[in-house]
Amino acid sequence: MADVLTVAAGKQQAGNGHYTRKDFQSDQEVRWCPGCGDYTILASVQNFYAEQGIDPWKIVIVSGIGCAARFPYYVNVYGMHAIHGRAPAIATGIALTRPDLQVWVVTGDGDALSIGGNHLIHALRRNVDIKILLFNNQIYGLTKGQFSPTSEVGKITKASPFGNIDYPFNPVSLALGAEATFVARTLDMDRPHTAEVLRAAVAHKGAAFVEIYQNCNVFNDKAFELVTGRETRERNQIRLEHGKPIRFGKDKELGVVINARGEAEIVEVASVGEEKILVHDVSLENPSQAFALSRLSHGPYGPTPIGVFRSVARPTYRELLEKQIHEAKERLGTGDLNKLYAQGNVWTVN
């Protein structure tokens, strides 16, 4: 990892808020498999950091274990390569004690949704002010191709030679079920869309969860081909835009409605009329509509929503904690630790 303290010291002397991607590139050789989607995500994030104009020493990235977890080595900011699944817990501590920092978690589908599942959902429900990027390649890449919590049923891997029988998570549905206040999905190869989603995530006050479909060209190549392929993406990318009717297809001939059962359903616009097409609203307090949209696909196997599903305002965990401490001081006054030690039954040991 780059000597971030030295880097930070140098930048603090010259920092003027005008940065390029190069300012966020570390001196470490990037070591992912050639063609891995992580390269594109890395470039997108570095470009986004430069676009923000934020000083490198005001950002910290925490990662767990996996291919995605190498991220802190390659970005010229403060970083910590933590232990498996625990990045959200460590990031929570940083966010509570250093509100002056922009805190990011970079994780993978195995790291976040298997051993780290509890840490992820509790960080989301508490609305800790951290930005979580979940790279979803639907496989364990670092350990050479075992099925992950997002691998499809029937997936043949070294660990499931007769086909995976575990039903996969839908990460967006999971985040919405955990009461996340910001939930989005984007694609590794779509840099403009990724930047758009990252802008929205940073503008959000509280926990922001972003799933990124990321191709593993060695162990799960072309898993997202229907959504990313040049010939198929127009019919399979449902781009969610706040305040706009949800339409897609080459000529926007397809749309989404909420049917009588409360489910999101794909229809031909001509058959129902444009007035019936659902207008996307990320600000709805009730997450039911966002959840219905997340169920349009349980993976990248057909028309799949991308973009921001939900973005609602709620007090952050730090705000609630500070309020509680302030109210306790107002009610009880400043405590005396020595007095607390001496109350009740005490004795002296010679």
GIRAJO-V853054 format. One line per field, one symbol per residue. ss: DSSP state (~ for helix, > for strand, _ for the rest). Layout:
# GIRAJO-V853054
ss=???
This chain:
# GIRAJO-V853054
ss=___~~~~~~~~~~~______~~~~>___________~~~~~~~~~~~~~~~~___~~~>>>>>____~~~~~~~>__>>>>_____~~~~~~~~~~~____>>>>>>>~~~~~~~_~~~~~~~~~~____>>>>>>___>_____>__________>__>__________~~~~~~~____>>>>>>___~~~~~~~~~~~~~____>>>>>>__>___>____~~~~____~~~~>>>>____>_>>_____>>>>>_____>>>>>~~~~_~~~__>________~~~~~~~_________>>>>>>>>_____~~~~~~~~~~~~~~~~____~~~~~~________
